[in-house]
Amino acid sequence: MRRWPLAAPYLAGSALLVLVPLGLAAALAFTDYFGFRAPEFTGADNLTRLAADGTFWDAVGISAFVAAVVVPLRLLLAVGAALLLARRRGARTAVGRAAAYLPSVIPDAAWALLWLWILNPLYGPLPALLGVLGVPDPGFLTTPWGARLGLVLVMTFQVGEAFVVALAARLAIPARLHEAIEVEGGSPWFAMTRVTLPLMAPIVLVLAVRDMVVVVQNAFVPTLLVTDGGPANATLTAPLLIYRRAFEYGELGYASTLSVTLLVLTGIAAALPLWLAARLAAHQRART
């Protein structure tokens, strides 16, 4: 019973800031609402429009592509940094841990504007560096696939939270396991692949699901400030399209339909790997 009073502020905040807006969005999803008059109930009209809205489904595909590329890269950086900085001590390790977490401290808007400067084709340092190395400029802000590559770069390095969780998971592994492997003559590669990574796998799976949701949601800021959805809608992700429908076109009712649909699709995509992992674990227990 003592836990409920401690959780009450969080639960109240979640209800006020998450559940109430979600309920209102679900209600507006079945209306024609522009913000200046009472919502008009339209039944399934928005759903019918949604089914034929190729722009939205293209935006969902772009969001899925970005998540499919960014999430593995973020996990690789977070877990790799955690393994590298787990057991070492000293000033260099402290600096390394701070550097790994630093990008997550920078506000999303400031981070996006920083990358807008880095990727600028006229005076950005990254295109200039590629030119010095003789590498063709992919056109980070001017070509469709170059813009997608730029979006991937913007979203890859904010791994602070995942790094902290992965580091905690690595430090939670008893040192005696690795000491036993050393005594038996096992290599560091054997220890990492047979002990460290398998024991960290459940945490990595949770981080993958969490990062997938975060990447889909947080793609809004860089696509708005860095690429503006272009060129030729190549980086028009679902959150940016929903924003435009709601605040540029004033279609608040239809934007609510898109929001709820994106929530459902994201929930399914997040639940699927957890369900598969549970089935695999149950199958392995049955075999043993």
Helices and strands as residue ranges (DSSP letters): H 3-14, I 15-19, H 20-28, E 31-32, E 40-41, H 45-51, H 54-85, H 91-105, H 108-119, H 125-132, H 144-156, H 160-171, H 175-183, H 188-191, I 192-196, H 197-218, H 220-222, I 223-227, H 238-243, I 244-248, H 252-287
